[in-house]
């Protein structure tokens, strides 16, 4: 397993990989990182011409929390025919017919209930809860402790803040940012920034 990025969110990924008994070959960054808490090998920068790990024998996961950057790097890796895999913390509870894309990270104590769809490059972060029949588009980040009730849709590259609650049936547009602790009771249009209880655009 090769980890793209090595700070902050990537540490949470490392923990999940280790607890799932995955072998981490190393990490990529623009330069070697001095702070190396997991003692990983530096493999270079995946954008360099001499990067030697673009091969079917290696597996990749992008450890970057920023949605747009994560999606951009994932698109680049797919253009190189890389294998982007899903990382699921062993404590997560996931319905066995969940439709998962690739490059997905599901963190510690996450719950995903019946018949959800989780597209590519999504982060479902620590202790988030996704109820029945939700649809999570590519590049989305559901932050720690967020709760999505049934039949919620989240659009491309949107961010649902920590400890937010989204009412059943709500449709969240693309590139939306929902502030921490918000209560979302109605649909949210594309490119909105909303927060509060009830959540409003401000």
ChimeraX attribute file (.defattr): number of C-alpha atoms within 10 A of each C-alpha:
attribute: neighborCount
match mode: 1-to-1
recipient: residues
	/A:1	18
	/A:2	21
	/A:3	24
	/A:4	23
	/A:5	22
	/A:6	25
	/A:7	16
	/A:8	11
	/A:9	16
	/A:10	19
	/A:11	17
	/A:12	17
	/A:13	24
	/A:14	19
	/A:15	15
	/A:16	21
	/A:17	19
	/A:18	13
	/A:19	13
	/A:20	14
	/A:21	10
	/A:22	12
	/A:23	10
	/A:24	17
	/A:25	15
	/A:26	17
	/A:27	25
	/A:28	23
	/A:29	17
	/A:30	11
	/A:31	10
	/A:32	15
	/A:33	14
	/A:34	6
	/A:35	9
	/A:36	13
	/A:37	9
	/A:38	13
	/A:39	8
	/A:40	16
	/A:41	14
	/A:42	18
	/A:43	19
	/A:44	18
	/A:45	18
	/A:46	20
	/A:47	13
	/A:48	9
	/A:49	7
	/A:50	9
	/A:51	12
	/A:52	11
	/A:53	15
	/A:54	15
	/A:55	11
	/A:56	10
	/A:57	9
	/A:58	13
	/A:59	18
	/A:60	23
	/A:61	27
	/A:62	28
	/A:63	25
	/A:64	22
	/A:65	20
	/A:66	14
	/A:67	20
	/A:68	16
	/A:69	13
	/A:70	23
	/A:71	22
	/A:72	11
	/A:73	17
	/A:74	23
	/A:75	14
	/A:76	14
	/A:77	20
	/A:78	11
	/A:79	9
	/A:80	12
	/A:81	12
	/A:82	20
	/A:83	19
	/A:84	22
	/A:85	18
	/A:86	20
	/A:87	21
	/A:88	21
	/A:89	22
	/A:90	16
	/A:91	16
	/A:92	16
	/A:93	16
	/A:94	17
	/A:95	13
	/A:96	10
	/A:97	11
	/A:98	17
	/A:99	12
	/A:100	16
	/A:101	17
	/A:102	18
	/A:103	24
	/A:104	24
	/A:105	24
	/A:106	27
	/A:107	24
	/A:108	22
	/A:109	18
	/A:110	24
	/A:111	20
	/A:112	25
	/A:113	20
	/A:114	16
	/A:115	18
	/A:116	24
	/A:117	19
	/A:118	24
	/A:119	19
	/A:120	23
	/A:121	29
	/A:122	29
	/A:123	27
	/A:124	28
	/A:125	23
	/A:126	21
	/A:127	22
	/A:128	25
	/A:129	23
	/A:130	26
	/A:131	19
	/A:132	20
	/A:133	19
	/A:134	26
	/A:135	20
	/A:136	27
	/A:137	22
	/A:138	24
	/A:139	30
	/A:140	31
	/A:141	25
	/A:142	29
	/A:143	22
	/A:144	23
	/A:145	22
	/A:146	25
	/A:147	23
	/A:148	26
	/A:149	20
	/A:150	20
	/A:151	19
	/A:152	22
	/A:153	23
	/A:154	27
	/A:155	22
	/A:156	24
	/A:157	24
	/A:158	28
	/A:159	25
	/A:160	29
	/A:161	21
	/A:162	21
	/A:163	20
	/A:164	26
	/A:165	24
	/A:166	26
	/A:167	18
	/A:168	18
	/A:169	17
	/A:170	20
	/A:171	21
	/A:172	27
	/A:173	20
	/A:174	21
	/A:175	21
	/A:176	22
	/A:177	22
	/A:178	29
	/A:179	19
	/A:180	20
	/A:181	18
	/A:182	22
	/A:183	21
	/A:184	25
	/A:185	17
	/A:186	16
	/A:187	15
	/A:188	23
	/A:189	15
	/A:190	15
	/A:191	15
	/A:192	18
	/A:193	18
	/A:194	21
	/A:195	20
	/A:196	16
	/A:197	13
	/A:198	12
	/A:199	21
	/A:200	18
	/A:201	12
	/A:202	8
